[in-house]
Amino acid sequence: MTLKAAWAELRSAERALGDMQSATSFEIFEEEWRDFLNCLEKVWNKTERGCQQFQNKFQPWQGQFTRDRKKDQLLKYLKQARDADNHSIQEVTEIKPGSRTMNFANGKGGYIKEMRIVNGEVVHFEGDPMIVTDHPPTVVALKVKNSGKWYNPPREHLGQSLKSIHPVEIATKGLTYYTKYVEEAEAKFFSSNR
């Protein structure tokens, strides 16, 4: 046995991530996100199956990764989102509407003498300088429920804060982790058998 099947799933996950990044519609994006979640779980399972011949050594070695999957916000979320997608009718992503923020140019605050907004547009403004920022609509991961327990989108991974709850950021970090997992398993259990 080898880890050929696990590597194939990693390539499929990488393809799904690329397709998420280039998706031209939310429907395609969401479909690729679901594919990605399934591929990652298959990476885990196929690595285990590929290492069955080393079971007595593999299981203790795998323990650190098993703990990560239970404790790390991102890894736990990836598994639970996959399970929610496969075993329920929950949505795992949504489009967060765009928004506009207005802040004073001076970070300490300012003064507004008069401001009129019509249909979401500022038509008249008198006061201290403002910075207006438009935030386009974006896709976000949703909290999911499995076995009566809620799992929020991750805010950190391996002690590092995430910049967003955008599925592409979550997927990128997850792919890096699972690639390292397969690389280490291959080095530990197959490098001396070549």
C-alpha positions, -999 to +999 in steps of 0.1 A: +000+000+000+010+036-005-005+070+000-013+074-037-051+077-030-045+104-003-023+124-028-051+121-054-076+136-030-052+164-021-049+172-058-087+172-060-090+195-030-064+219-046-084+219-079-116+227-060-099+255-042-087+269-075-122+266-089-136+285-059-111+313-065-121+316-102-159+309-097-181+332-118-212+326-097-221+319-061-236+285-071-203+274-086-184+287-057-206+269-032-204+236-052-166+237-052-165+245-015-186+214-008-163+194-030-133+207-012-148+198+022-154+162+010-119+159-005-102+169+028-121+143+047-112+117+021-075+127+025-078+118+062-095+085+056-073+074+027-042+082+047-054+060+075-063+032+050-029+035+032-011+031+065-031+001+078-001-022+075+016+000+101-014+003+123+004-003+156+028+026+149+005+047+128-022+052+154+000+067+181+018+088+155-016+101+142-026+111+177-013+146+174-033+152+142-064+136+157-061+160+187-057+190+163-088+180+145-107+180+178-092+211+193-082+235+165-110+258+154-103+256+117-098+219+115-128+211+137-149+235+116-138+219+083-149+184+095-182+196+110-191+217+079-184+186+057-206+165+080-234+191+080-233+192+042-234+154+039-259+146+067-283+175+067-298+202+045-280+231+061-263+258+041-226+261+047-220+294+030-239+326+022-234+359+005-229+387+030-244+419+015-221+448+006-220+478+029-206+513+032-187+527+062-180+563+070-153+574+094-137+607+102-104+612+086-091+621+120-091+589+140-100+608+171-134+619+157-149+649+142-180+670+137-209+667+113-229+699+108-253+685+084-256+653+064-285+641+041-287+606+028-312+597+000-315+560-012-282+551+005-263+579-011-249+610+007-264+639-012-252+667+011-225+668+037-210+696+058-185+689+085-150+675+091-134+653+064-148+618+062-135+586+046-162+566+029-154+530+022-175+506+001-173+469+010-185+447-018-207+416-012-186+386-001-190+349+006-187+338+043-188+304+060-218+298+082-221+282+116-232+246+113-250+222+137-242+186+142-255+162+169-272+191+186-240+212+189-232+244+170-198+250+153-189+286+144-167+295+115-131+296+127-114+328+139-080+311+144-058+282+133-029+267+152-028+298+174-028+323+145-058+347+139-076+344+105-082+376+085-117+366+077-143+338+076-141+336+038-141+299+027-111+305+005-089+316+035-103+286+055-097+262+026-061+275+020-051+269+056-068+235+057-051+224+025-017+234+039-024+214+071-036+182+053-007+184+028+018+185+057-001+156+073+003+134+042+039+144+036+048+135+072+029+102+070+047+093+038+081+103+052+075+083+084+060+051+070+070+048+033+104+065+028+124+035+041+102+010+021+112+023-013 
